[in-house]
Every structure is written in structure tokens, then in C-alpha cells.
Amino acid sequence: MTTESPRWFKSSFSENGGQCVEVATNLVASRGVVPVRDSKDAAGPVLSVPTGSFTSFVAGIKSGEFGTV
């Protein structure tokens, strides 16, 4: 078991409007997950998304699969 802590960051495309999520990609190799959390609540819940699912989600965003707001 690894004791590595998540290194959180948010996208450089984030505007400081408070509607951001943070991810910790440093745990992909050791745990096979991408932790995701609300940037406004650093002590709040964390979703551990399997690497393949996160990759598919990002690809869907880039391709416009989810539309725009």
C-alpha cells in the first residue's frame, strides 16, 4: 500500500468563478485512480475515478460530446 498524498491541481482553463474541480494525477501509476474533489471544499469528499473512465471522460469533453454551457 502506498502512502503517497494527492497533489491537487485545477485546469489552467479554470476561471476563478468558484465552479472548479481539482484532480490529483500523481496517483494514477500507484493506485490506478484519478481523485477528483470540489475546489471550494478541500476537506470534503473525494471521488476516486478509475483511470480508464477518467481518460474517456476527458476525451468526451475535448470532442464536444457533452455540449457546451
PQR file with spaces between the fields and no chain letter, atoms N, CA, C, O and H, PARSE charges and radii, in Angstrom:
ATOM       1  N    MET     1       0.838   -1.178    0.000 -0.4000 1.5000
ATOM       2  CA   MET     1       0.000    0.000    0.000 -0.0000 2.0000
ATOM       3  C    MET     1       0.884    1.243    0.000  0.5500 1.7000
ATOM       4  O    MET     1       1.902    1.296    0.690 -0.5500 1.4000
ATOM       5  N    THR     2       0.486    2.230   -0.775 -0.4000 1.5000
ATOM       6  CA   THR     2       1.261    3.463   -0.858 -0.0000 2.0000
ATOM       7  C    THR     2       0.727    4.516    0.109  0.5500 1.7000
ATOM       8  O    THR     2      -0.469    4.568    0.397 -0.5500 1.4000
ATOM       9  H    THR     2      -0.341    2.188   -1.335  0.4000 1.0000
ATOM      10  N    THR     3       1.614    5.328    0.590 -0.4000 1.5000
ATOM      11  CA   THR     3       1.208    6.420    1.479 -0.0000 2.0000
ATOM      12  C    THR     3       1.330    7.766    0.763  0.5500 1.7000
ATOM      13  O    THR     3       1.269    8.822    1.392 -0.5500 1.4000
ATOM      14  H    THR     3       2.585    5.286    0.356  0.4000 1.0000
ATOM      15  N    GLU     4       1.501    7.713   -0.546 -0.4000 1.5000
ATOM      16  CA   GLU     4       1.637    8.932   -1.341 -0.0000 2.0000
ATOM      17  C    GLU     4       0.378    9.793   -1.227  0.5500 1.7000
ATOM      18  O    GLU     4      -0.738    9.290   -1.356 -0.5500 1.4000
ATOM      19  H    GLU     4       1.550    6.855   -1.057  0.4000 1.0000
ATOM      20  N    SER     5       0.563   11.073   -0.989 -0.4000 1.5000
ATOM      21  CA   SER     5      -0.557   12.004   -0.862 -0.0000 2.0000
ATOM      22  C    SER     5      -0.897   12.606   -2.221  0.5500 1.7000
ATOM      23  O    SER     5      -0.014   12.791   -3.059 -0.5500 1.4000
ATOM      24  H    SER     5       1.470   11.481   -0.885  0.4000 1.0000
ATOM      25  N    PRO     6      -2.167   12.909   -2.440 -0.5600 1.5000
ATOM      26  CA   PRO     6      -2.549   13.549   -3.704  0.2800 2.0000
ATOM      27  C    PRO     6      -1.914   14.937   -3.837  0.5500 1.7000
ATOM      28  O    PRO     6      -1.832   15.689   -2.866 -0.5500 1.4000
ATOM      29  N    ARG     7      -1.470   15.261   -5.048 -0.4000 1.5000
ATOM      30  CA   ARG     7      -1.002   16.611   -5.361 -0.0000 2.0000
ATOM      31  C    ARG     7      -2.080   17.247   -6.237  0.5500 1.7000
ATOM      32  O    ARG     7      -2.148   16.992   -7.440 -0.5500 1.4000
ATOM      33  H    ARG     7      -1.537   14.650   -5.837  0.4000 1.0000
ATOM      34  N    TRP     8      -2.903   18.060   -5.633 -0.4000 1.5000
ATOM      35  CA   TRP     8      -4.079   18.620   -6.272 -0.0000 2.0000
ATOM      36  C    TRP     8      -3.737   19.777   -7.204  0.5500 1.7000
ATOM      37  O    TRP     8      -2.854   20.586   -6.919 -0.5500 1.4000
ATOM      38  H    TRP     8      -2.848   18.268   -4.656  0.4000 1.0000
ATOM      39  N    PHE     9      -4.462   19.838   -8.334 -0.4000 1.5000
ATOM      40  CA   PHE     9      -4.370   20.999   -9.221 -0.0000 2.0000
ATOM      41  C    PHE     9      -5.682   21.136   -9.974  0.5500 1.7000
ATOM      42  O    PHE     9      -6.457   20.187  -10.088 -0.5500 1.4000
ATOM      43  H    PHE     9      -5.179   19.181   -8.566  0.4000 1.0000
ATOM      44  N    LYS    10      -5.912   22.338  -10.483 -0.4000 1.5000
ATOM      45  CA   LYS    10      -7.077   22.549  -11.335 -0.0000 2.0000
ATOM      46  C    LYS    10      -6.605   23.047  -12.686  0.5500 1.7000
ATOM      47  O    LYS    10      -5.484   23.538  -12.817 -0.5500 1.4000
ATOM      48  H    LYS    10      -5.282   23.109  -10.390  0.4000 1.0000
ATOM      49  N    SER    11      -7.438   22.924  -13.669 -0.4000 1.5000
ATOM      50  CA   SER    11      -7.098   23.253  -15.035 -0.0000 2.0000
ATOM      51  C    SER    11      -6.665   24.705  -15.182  0.5500 1.7000
ATOM      52  O    SER    11      -7.185   25.595  -14.510 -0.5500 1.4000
ATOM      53  H    SER    11      -8.349   22.525  -13.563  0.4000 1.0000
ATOM      54  N    SER    12      -5.717   24.925  -16.061 -0.4000 1.5000
ATOM      55  CA   SER    12      -5.305   26.300  -16.366 -0.0000 2.0000
ATOM      56  C    SER    12      -6.412   27.041  -17.105  0.5500 1.7000
ATOM      57  O    SER    12      -6.352   28.263  -17.237 -0.5500 1.4000
ATOM      58  H    SER    12      -5.294   24.202  -16.607  0.4000 1.0000
ATOM      59  N    PHE    13      -7.422   26.318  -17.589 -0.4000 1.5000
ATOM      60  CA   PHE    13      -8.558   26.933  -18.254 -0.0000 2.0000
ATOM      61  C    PHE    13      -9.618   27.408  -17.262  0.5500 1.7000
ATOM      62  O    PHE    13     -10.579   28.072  -17.649 -0.5500 1.4000
ATOM      63  H    PHE    13      -7.471   25.325  -17.481  0.4000 1.0000
ATOM      64  N    SER    14      -9.446   27.071  -15.993 -0.4000 1.5000
ATOM      65  CA   SER    14     -10.409   27.470  -14.973 -0.0000 2.0000
ATOM      66  C    SER    14     -10.373   28.977  -14.789  0.5500 1.7000
ATOM      67  O    SER    14      -9.315   29.584  -14.626 -0.5500 1.4000
ATOM      68  H    SER    14      -8.665   26.532  -15.678  0.4000 1.0000
ATOM      69  N    GLU    15     -11.539   29.548  -14.820 -0.4000 1.5000
ATOM      70  CA   GLU    15     -11.648   30.952  -14.465 -0.0000 2.0000
ATOM      71  C    GLU    15     -11.972   30.972  -12.983  0.5500 1.7000
ATOM      72  O    GLU    15     -12.622   30.046  -12.497 -0.5500 1.4000
ATOM      73  H    GLU    15     -12.399   29.054  -14.953  0.4000 1.0000
ATOM      74  N    ASN    16     -11.563   31.949  -12.274 -0.4000 1.5000
ATOM      75  CA   ASN    16     -11.741   31.963  -10.833 -0.0000 2.0000
ATOM      76  C    ASN    16     -13.193   32.274  -10.452  0.5500 1.7000
ATOM      77  O    ASN    16     -13.449   33.204   -9.686 -0.5500 1.4000
ATOM      78  H    ASN    16     -11.035   32.701  -12.669  0.4000 1.0000
ATOM      79  N    GLY    17     -14.138   31.498  -10.985 -0.4000 1.5000
ATOM      80  CA   GLY    17     -15.542   31.728  -10.702 -0.0000 2.0000
ATOM      81  C    GLY    17     -16.118   30.808   -9.651  0.5500 1.7000
ATOM      82  O    GLY    17     -17.312   30.883   -9.364 -0.5500 1.4000
ATOM      83  H    GLY    17     -13.929   30.743  -11.607  0.4000 1.0000
ATOM      84  N    GLY    18     -15.305   29.938   -9.067 -0.4000 1.5000
ATOM      85  CA   GLY    18     -15.771   29.067   -7.998 -0.0000 2.0000
ATOM      86  C    GLY    18     -16.454   27.795   -8.450  0.5500 1.7000
ATOM      87  O    GLY    18     -16.960   27.049   -7.612 -0.5500 1.4000
ATOM      88  H    GLY    18     -14.335   29.877   -9.300  0.4000 1.0000
ATOM      89  N    GLN    19     -16.486   27.521   -9.739 -0.4000 1.5000
ATOM      90  CA   GLN    19     -17.140   26.322  -10.260 -0.0000 2.0000
ATOM      91  C    GLN    19     -16.100   25.311  -10.747  0.5500 1.7000
ATOM      92  O    GLN    19     -16.231   24.770  -11.845 -0.5500 1.4000
ATOM      93  H    GLN    19     -16.075   28.128  -10.419  0.4000 1.0000
ATOM      94  N    CYS    20     -15.082   25.057   -9.947 -0.4000 1.5000
ATOM      95  CA   CYS    20     -13.951   24.235  -10.385 -0.0000 2.0000
ATOM      96  C    CYS    20     -13.868   22.910   -9.636  0.5500 1.7000
ATOM      97  O    CYS    20     -14.373   22.764   -8.523 -0.5500 1.4000
ATOM      98  H    CYS    20     -14.975   25.497   -9.055  0.4000 1.0000
ATOM      99  N    VAL    21     -13.226   21.969  -10.271 -0.4000 1.5000
ATOM     100  CA   VAL    21     -12.840   20.741   -9.603 -0.0000 2.0000
ATOM     101  C    VAL    21     -11.327   20.654   -9.656  0.5500 1.7000
ATOM     102  O    VAL    21     -10.685   21.264  -10.511 -0.5500 1.4000
ATOM     103  H    VAL    21     -12.816   22.087  -11.176  0.4000 1.0000
ATOM     104  N    GLU    22     -10.771   19.892   -8.739 -0.4000 1.5000
ATOM     105  CA   GLU    22      -9.339   19.643   -8.717 -0.0000 2.0000
ATOM     106  C    GLU    22      -9.118   18.145   -8.905  0.5500 1.7000
ATOM     107  O    GLU    22      -9.939   17.328   -8.487 -0.5500 1.4000
ATOM     108  H    GLU    22     -11.293   19.396   -8.045  0.4000 1.0000
ATOM     109  N    VAL    23      -8.010   17.800   -9.532 -0.4000 1.5000
ATOM     110  CA   VAL    23      -7.650   16.396   -9.720 -0.0000 2.0000
ATOM     111  C    VAL    23      -6.231   16.181   -9.206  0.5500 1.7000
ATOM     112  O    VAL    23      -5.464   17.131   -9.050 -0.5500 1.4000
ATOM     113  H    VAL    23      -7.343   18.463   -9.871  0.4000 1.0000
ATOM     114  N    ALA    24      -5.896   14.930   -8.946 -0.4000 1.5000
ATOM     115  CA   ALA    24      -4.553   14.562   -8.479 -0.0000 2.0000
ATOM     116  C    ALA    24      -4.053   13.413   -9.344  0.5500 1.7000
ATOM     117  O    ALA    24      -4.230   12.244   -9.001 -0.5500 1.4000
ATOM     118  H    ALA    24      -6.520   14.159   -9.073  0.4000 1.0000
ATOM     119  N    THR    25      -3.431   13.752  -10.464 -0.4000 1.5000
ATOM     120  CA   THR    25      -2.985   12.718  -11.405 -0.0000 2.0000
ATOM     121  C    THR    25      -1.745   11.962  -10.943  0.5500 1.7000
ATOM     122  O    THR    25      -1.360   10.975  -11.570 -0.5500 1.4000
ATOM     123  H    THR    25      -3.288   14.701  -10.743  0.4000 1.0000
ATOM     124  N    ASN    26      -1.118   12.403   -9.868 -0.4000 1.5000
ATOM     125  CA   ASN    26       0.086   11.704   -9.399 -0.0000 2.0000
ATOM     126  C    ASN    26      -0.211   10.322   -8.829  0.5500 1.7000
ATOM     127  O    ASN    26       0.721    9.559   -8.573 -0.5500 1.4000
ATOM     128  H    ASN    26      -1.431   13.204   -9.359  0.4000 1.0000
ATOM     129  N    LEU    27      -1.474    9.978   -8.625 -0.4000 1.5000
ATOM     130  CA   LEU    27      -1.812    8.665   -8.071 -0.0000 2.0000
ATOM     131  C    LEU    27      -2.205    7.636   -9.136  0.5500 1.7000
ATOM     132  O    LEU    27      -2.566    6.508   -8.803 -0.5500 1.4000
ATOM     133  H    LEU    27      -2.231   10.597   -8.833  0.4000 1.0000
ATOM     134  N    VAL    28      -2.136    8.018  -10.403 -0.4000 1.5000
ATOM     135  CA   VAL    28      -2.522    7.103  -11.484 -0.0000 2.0000
ATOM     136  C    VAL    28      -1.661    5.842  -11.468  0.5500 1.7000
ATOM     137  O    VAL    28      -2.196    4.733  -11.490 -0.5500 1.4000
ATOM     138  H    VAL    28      -1.842    8.935  -10.674  0.4000 1.0000
ATOM     139  N    ALA    29      -0.354    5.991  -11.430 -0.4000 1.5000
ATOM     140  CA   ALA    29       0.531    4.826  -11.502 -0.0000 2.0000
ATOM     141  C    ALA    29       0.440    3.940  -10.266  0.5500 1.7000
ATOM     142  O    ALA    29       0.428    2.714  -10.383 -0.5500 1.4000
ATOM     143  H    ALA    29       0.080    6.891  -11.412  0.4000 1.0000
ATOM     144  N    SER    30       0.376    4.543   -9.088 -0.4000 1.5000
ATOM     145  CA   SER    30       0.413    3.742   -7.864 -0.0000 2.0000
ATOM     146  C    SER    30      -0.943    3.163   -7.469  0.5500 1.7000
ATOM     147  O    SER    30      -0.999    2.104   -6.843 -0.5500 1.4000
ATOM     148  H    SER    30       0.385    5.539   -8.993  0.4000 1.0000
ATOM     149  N    ARG    31      -2.031    3.838   -7.823 -0.4000 1.5000
ATOM     150  CA   ARG    31      -3.361    3.381   -7.384 -0.0000 2.0000
ATOM     151  C    ARG    31      -4.336    3.094   -8.518  0.5500 1.7000
ATOM     152  O    ARG    31      -5.363    2.451   -8.301 -0.5500 1.4000
ATOM     153  H    ARG    31      -1.985    4.698   -8.331  0.4000 1.0000
ATOM     154  N    GLY    32      -4.024    3.567   -9.736 -0.4000 1.5000
ATOM     155  CA   GLY    32      -4.928    3.328  -10.873 -0.0000 2.0000
ATOM     156  C    GLY    32      -6.193    4.157  -10.833  0.5500 1.7000
ATOM     157  O    GLY    32      -7.194    3.801  -11.454 -0.5500 1.4000
ATOM     158  H    GLY    32      -3.190    4.089   -9.912  0.4000 1.0000
ATOM     159  N    VAL    33      -6.155    5.269  -10.099 -0.4000 1.5000
ATOM     160  CA   VAL    33      -7.323    6.146   -9.997 -0.0000 2.0000
ATOM     161  C    VAL    33      -6.890    7.604  -10.148  0.5500 1.7000
ATOM     162  O    VAL    33      -5.728    7.957   -9.946 -0.5500 1.4000
ATOM     163  H    VAL    33      -5.342    5.558   -9.594  0.4000 1.0000
ATOM     164  N    VAL    34      -7.876    8.441  -10.511 -0.4000 1.5000
ATOM     165  CA   VAL    34      -7.688    9.882  -10.527 -0.0000 2.0000
ATOM     166  C    VAL    34      -8.651   10.448   -9.485  0.5500 1.7000
ATOM     167  O    VAL    34      -9.858   10.483   -9.725 -0.5500 1.4000
ATOM     168  H    VAL    34      -8.820    8.154  -10.675  0.4000 1.0000
ATOM     169  N    PRO    35      -8.144   10.892   -8.335 -0.5600 1.5000
ATOM     170  CA   PRO    35      -9.013   11.515   -7.342  0.2800 2.0000
ATOM     171  C    PRO    35      -9.523   12.865   -7.863  0.5500 1.7000
ATOM     172  O    PRO    35      -8.782   13.612   -8.503 -0.5500 1.4000
ATOM     173  N    VAL    36     -10.788   13.164   -7.583 -0.4000 1.5000
ATOM     174  CA   VAL    36     -11.420   14.409   -8.009 -0.0000 2.0000
ATOM     175  C    VAL    36     -12.151   14.990   -6.809  0.5500 1.7000
ATOM     176  O    VAL    36     -12.820   14.262   -6.076 -0.5500 1.4000
ATOM     177  H    VAL    36     -11.389   12.558   -7.063  0.4000 1.0000
ATOM     178  N    ARG    37     -12.025   16.307   -6.602 -0.4000 1.5000
ATOM     179  CA   ARG    37     -12.724   16.961   -5.489 -0.0000 2.0000
ATOM     180  C    ARG    37     -13.181   18.358   -5.913  0.5500 1.7000
ATOM     181  O    ARG    37     -12.711   18.903   -6.912 -0.5500 1.4000
ATOM     182  H    ARG    37     -11.481   16.899   -7.197  0.4000 1.0000
ATOM     183  N    ASP    38     -14.092   18.918   -5.145 -0.4000 1.5000
ATOM     184  CA   ASP    38     -14.575   20.283   -5.326 -0.0000 2.0000
ATOM     185  C    ASP    38     -13.498   21.235   -4.811  0.5500 1.7000
ATOM     186  O    ASP    38     -13.058   21.112   -3.667 -0.5500 1.4000
ATOM     187  H    ASP    38     -14.474   18.476   -4.334  0.4000 1.0000
ATOM     188  N    SER    39     -13.077   22.170   -5.636 -0.4000 1.5000
ATOM     189  CA   SER    39     -12.004   23.078   -5.222 -0.0000 2.0000
ATOM     190  C    SER    39     -12.416   23.999   -4.078  0.5500 1.7000
ATOM     191  O    SER    39     -11.553   24.529   -3.378 -0.5500 1.4000
ATOM     192  H    SER    39     -13.435   22.270   -6.564  0.4000 1.0000
ATOM     193  N    LYS    40     -13.704   24.198   -3.877 -0.4000 1.5000
ATOM     194  CA   LYS    40     -14.178   25.058   -2.794 -0.0000 2.0000
ATOM     195  C    LYS    40     -14.195   24.338   -1.449  0.5500 1.7000
ATOM     196  O    LYS    40     -14.310   24.986   -0.408 -0.5500 1.4000
ATOM     197  H    LYS    40     -14.405   23.768   -4.445  0.4000 1.0000
ATOM     198  N    ASP    41     -14.083   23.011   -1.451 -0.4000 1.5000
ATOM     199  CA   ASP    41     -14.206   22.228   -0.222 -0.0000 2.0000
ATOM     200  C    ASP    41     -13.070   21.209   -0.136  0.5500 1.7000
ATOM     201  O    ASP    41     -13.279   20.011   -0.325 -0.5500 1.4000
ATOM     202  H    ASP    41     -13.989   22.484   -2.297  0.4000 1.0000
ATOM     203  N    ALA    42     -11.875   21.704    0.149 -0.4000 1.5000
ATOM     204  CA   ALA    42     -10.695   20.841    0.165 -0.0000 2.0000
ATOM     205  C    ALA    42     -10.790   19.710    1.189  0.5500 1.7000
ATOM     206  O    ALA    42     -10.146   18.675    1.021 -0.5500 1.4000
ATOM     207  H    ALA    42     -11.706   22.677    0.302  0.4000 1.0000
ATOM     208  N    ALA    43     -11.571   19.890    2.230 -0.4000 1.5000
ATOM     209  CA   ALA    43     -11.731   18.852    3.252 -0.0000 2.0000
ATOM     210  C    ALA    43     -12.936   17.958    2.977  0.5500 1.7000
ATOM     211  O    ALA    43     -13.220   17.040    3.747 -0.5500 1.4000
ATOM     212  H    ALA    43     -12.095   20.731    2.366  0.4000 1.0000
ATOM     213  N    GLY    44     -13.638   18.221    1.891 -0.4000 1.5000
ATOM     214  CA   GLY    44     -14.853   17.476    1.568 -0.0000 2.0000
ATOM     215  C    GLY    44     -14.570   16.140    0.913  0.5500 1.7000
ATOM     216  O    GLY    44     -13.427   15.684    0.888 -0.5500 1.4000
ATOM     217  H    GLY    44     -13.408   18.967    1.266  0.4000 1.0000
ATOM     218  N    PRO    45     -15.606   15.513    0.384 -0.5600 1.5000
ATOM     219  CA   PRO    45     -15.467   14.180   -0.213  0.2800 2.0000
ATOM     220  C    PRO    45     -14.611   14.190   -1.472  0.5500 1.7000
ATOM     221  O    PRO    45     -14.502   15.200   -2.166 -0.5500 1.4000
ATOM     222  N    VAL    46     -14.011   13.043   -1.743 -0.4000 1.5000
ATOM     223  CA   VAL    46     -13.172   12.847   -2.919 -0.0000 2.0000
ATOM     224  C    VAL    46     -13.721   11.658   -3.702  0.5500 1.7000
ATOM     225  O    VAL    46     -13.987   10.601   -3.129 -0.5500 1.4000
ATOM     226  H    VAL    46     -14.099   12.222   -1.179  0.4000 1.0000
ATOM     227  N    LEU    47     -13.888   11.832   -4.999 -0.4000 1.5000
ATOM     228  CA   LEU    47     -14.272   10.721   -5.875 -0.0000 2.0000
ATOM     229  C    LEU    47     -12.996   10.109   -6.432  0.5500 1.7000
ATOM     230  O    LEU    47     -12.131   10.830   -6.930 -0.5500 1.4000
ATOM     231  H    LEU    47     -13.672   12.690   -5.464  0.4000 1.0000
ATOM     232  N    SER    48     -12.868    8.800   -6.356 -0.4000 1.5000
ATOM     233  CA   SER    48     -11.729    8.097   -6.945 -0.0000 2.0000
ATOM     234  C    SER    48     -12.199    7.456   -8.241  0.5500 1.7000
ATOM     235  O    SER    48     -12.836    6.403   -8.228 -0.5500 1.4000
ATOM     236  H    SER    48     -13.570    8.214   -5.952  0.4000 1.0000
ATOM     237  N    VAL    49     -11.884    8.096   -9.354 -0.4000 1.5000
ATOM     238  CA   VAL    49     -12.348    7.667  -10.665 -0.0000 2.0000
ATOM     239  C    VAL    49     -11.283    6.755  -11.290  0.5500 1.7000
ATOM     240  O    VAL    49     -10.115    7.137  -11.358 -0.5500 1.4000
ATOM     241  H    VAL    49     -11.367    8.952   -9.365  0.4000 1.0000
ATOM     242  N    PRO    50     -11.672    5.554  -11.748 -0.5600 1.5000
ATOM     243  CA   PRO    50     -10.694    4.688  -12.416  0.2800 2.0000
ATOM     244  C    PRO    50     -10.054    5.414  -13.606  0.5500 1.7000
ATOM     245  O    PRO    50     -10.721    6.167  -14.314 -0.5500 1.4000
ATOM     246  N    THR    51      -8.769    5.181  -13.813 -0.4000 1.5000
ATOM     247  CA   THR    51      -8.010    5.882  -14.831 -0.0000 2.0000
ATOM     248  C    THR    51      -8.659    5.812  -16.216  0.5500 1.7000
ATOM     249  O    THR    51      -8.757    6.828  -16.902 -0.5500 1.4000
ATOM     250  H    THR    51      -8.227    4.569  -13.238  0.4000 1.0000
ATOM     251  N    GLY    52      -9.097    4.634  -16.626 -0.4000 1.5000
ATOM     252  CA   GLY    52      -9.714    4.492  -17.946 -0.0000 2.0000
ATOM     253  C    GLY    52     -10.987    5.311  -18.083  0.5500 1.7000
ATOM     254  O    GLY    52     -11.237    5.899  -19.135 -0.5500 1.4000
ATOM     255  H    GLY    52      -9.017    3.808  -16.069  0.4000 1.0000
ATOM     256  N    SER    53     -11.786    5.354  -17.038 -0.4000 1.5000
ATOM     257  CA   SER    53     -13.017    6.140  -17.056 -0.0000 2.0000
ATOM     258  C    SER    53     -12.717    7.630  -17.137  0.5500 1.7000
ATOM     259  O    SER    53     -13.386    8.367  -17.861 -0.5500 1.4000
ATOM     260  H    SER    53     -11.583    4.876  -16.183  0.4000 1.0000
ATOM     261  N    PHE    54     -11.716    8.065  -16.395 -0.4000 1.5000
ATOM     262  CA   PHE    54     -11.351    9.481  -16.427 -0.0000 2.0000
ATOM     263  C    PHE    54     -10.826    9.868  -17.804  0.5500 1.7000
ATOM     264  O    PHE    54     -11.155   10.938  -18.316 -0.5500 1.4000
ATOM     265  H    PHE    54     -11.173    7.466  -15.806  0.4000 1.0000
ATOM     266  N    THR    55     -10.020    9.011  -18.401 -0.4000 1.5000
ATOM     267  CA   THR    55      -9.495    9.257  -19.743 -0.0000 2.0000
ATOM     268  C    THR    55     -10.629    9.381  -20.753  0.5500 1.7000
ATOM     269  O    THR    55     -10.609   10.271  -21.603 -0.5500 1.4000
ATOM     270  H    THR    55      -9.754    8.141  -17.986  0.4000 1.0000
ATOM     271  N    SER    56     -11.618    8.494  -20.666 -0.4000 1.5000
ATOM     272  CA   SER    56     -12.777    8.558  -21.565 -0.0000 2.0000
ATOM     273  C    SER    56     -13.575    9.833  -21.354  0.5500 1.7000
ATOM     274  O    SER    56     -14.035   10.443  -22.319 -0.5500 1.4000
ATOM     275  H    SER    56     -11.634    7.770  -19.976  0.4000 1.0000
ATOM     276  N    PHE    57     -13.745   10.243  -20.103 -0.4000 1.5000
ATOM     277  CA   PHE    57     -14.465   11.471  -19.783 -0.0000 2.0000
ATOM     278  C    PHE    57     -13.765   12.684  -20.396  0.5500 1.7000
ATOM     279  O    PHE    57     -14.414   13.519  -21.027 -0.5500 1.4000
ATOM     280  H    PHE    57     -13.371    9.748  -19.319  0.4000 1.0000
ATOM     281  N    VAL    58     -12.451   12.787  -20.216 -0.4000 1.5000
ATOM     282  CA   VAL    58     -11.702   13.917  -20.771 -0.0000 2.0000
ATOM     283  C    VAL    58     -11.780   13.913  -22.298  0.5500 1.7000
ATOM     284  O    VAL    58     -11.938   14.970  -22.908 -0.5500 1.4000
ATOM     285  H    VAL    58     -11.924   12.109  -19.704  0.4000 1.0000
ATOM     286  N    ALA    59     -11.673   12.737  -22.920 -0.4000 1.5000
ATOM     287  CA   ALA    59     -11.791   12.655  -24.375 -0.0000 2.0000
ATOM     288  C    ALA    59     -13.171   13.125  -24.834  0.5500 1.7000
ATOM     289  O    ALA    59     -13.288   13.802  -25.856 -0.5500 1.4000
ATOM     290  H    ALA    59     -11.545   11.878  -22.423  0.4000 1.0000
ATOM     291  N    GLY    60     -14.211   12.769  -24.086 -0.4000 1.5000
ATOM     292  CA   GLY    60     -15.561   13.217  -24.417 -0.0000 2.0000
ATOM     293  C    GLY    60     -15.713   14.715  -24.314  0.5500 1.7000
ATOM     294  O    GLY    60     -16.389   15.329  -25.140 -0.5500 1.4000
ATOM     295  H    GLY    60     -14.116   12.218  -23.257  0.4000 1.0000
ATOM     296  N    ILE    61     -15.098   15.309  -23.319 -0.4000 1.5000
ATOM     297  CA   ILE    61     -15.134   16.766  -23.181 -0.0000 2.0000
ATOM     298  C    ILE    61     -14.446   17.426  -24.368  0.5500 1.7000
ATOM     299  O    ILE    61     -14.982   18.358  -24.968 -0.5500 1.4000
ATOM     300  H    ILE    61     -14.549   14.811  -22.649  0.4000 1.0000
ATOM     301  N    LYS    62     -13.266   16.940  -24.698 -0.4000 1.5000
ATOM     302  CA   LYS    62     -12.494   17.525  -25.804 -0.0000 2.0000
ATOM     303  C    LYS    62     -13.208   17.394  -27.142  0.5500 1.7000
ATOM     304  O    LYS    62     -13.068   18.261  -28.004 -0.5500 1.4000
ATOM     305  H    LYS    62     -12.831   16.183  -24.211  0.4000 1.0000
ATOM     306  N    SER    63     -13.968   16.327  -27.323 -0.4000 1.5000
ATOM     307  CA   SER    63     -14.663   16.122  -28.598 -0.0000 2.0000
ATOM     308  C    SER    63     -16.022   16.824  -28.665  0.5500 1.7000
ATOM     309  O    SER    63     -16.675   16.812  -29.708 -0.5500 1.4000
ATOM     310  H    SER    63     -14.081   15.623  -26.622  0.4000 1.0000
ATOM     311  N    GLY    64     -16.449   17.434  -27.555 -0.4000 1.5000
ATOM     312  CA   GLY    64     -17.734   18.125  -27.532 -0.0000 2.0000
ATOM     313  C    GLY    64     -18.914   17.208  -27.292  0.5500 1.7000
ATOM     314  O    GLY    64     -20.058   17.609  -27.509 -0.5500 1.4000
ATOM     315  H    GLY    64     -15.918   17.444  -26.707  0.4000 1.0000
ATOM     316  N    GLU    65     -18.666   15.995  -26.852 -0.4000 1.5000
ATOM     317  CA   GLU    65     -19.709   15.010  -26.634 -0.0000 2.0000
ATOM     318  C    GLU    65     -20.780   15.465  -25.643  0.5500 1.7000
ATOM     319  O    GLU    65     -21.931   15.038  -25.729 -0.5500 1.4000
ATOM     320  H    GLU    65     -17.737   15.670  -26.675  0.4000 1.0000
ATOM     321  N    PHE    66     -20.401   16.327  -24.708 -0.4000 1.5000
ATOM     322  CA   PHE    66     -21.329   16.739  -23.650 -0.0000 2.0000
ATOM     323  C    PHE    66     -21.945   18.110  -23.920  0.5500 1.7000
ATOM     324  O    PHE    66     -22.682   18.632  -23.083 -0.5500 1.4000
ATOM     325  H    PHE    66     -19.465   16.674  -24.638  0.4000 1.0000
ATOM     326  N    GLY    67     -21.655   18.686  -25.061 -0.4000 1.5000
ATOM     327  CA   GLY    67     -22.195   20.002  -25.394 -0.0000 2.0000
ATOM     328  C    GLY    67     -21.455   21.112  -24.679  0.5500 1.7000
ATOM     329  O    GLY    67     -20.408   20.889  -24.072 -0.5500 1.4000
ATOM     330  H    GLY    67     -21.056   18.263  -25.740  0.4000 1.0000
ATOM     331  N    THR    68     -22.004   22.293  -24.756 -0.4000 1.5000
ATOM     332  CA   THR    68     -21.400   23.452  -24.107 -0.0000 2.0000
ATOM     333  C    THR    68     -22.423   24.123  -23.222  0.5500 1.7000
ATOM     334  O    THR    68     -23.628   23.913  -23.364 -0.5500 1.4000
ATOM     335  H    THR    68     -22.855   22.474  -25.249  0.4000 1.0000
ATOM     336  N    VAL    69     -21.936   24.918  -22.324 -0.4000 1.5000
ATOM     337  CA   VAL    69     -22.822   25.645  -21.399 -0.0000 2.0000
ATOM     338  C    VAL    69     -22.953   27.066  -21.834  0.5500 1.7000
ATOM     339  O    VAL    69     -23.654   27.846  -21.190 -0.5500 1.4000
ATOM     340  H    VAL    69     -20.958   25.088  -22.208  0.4000 1.0000
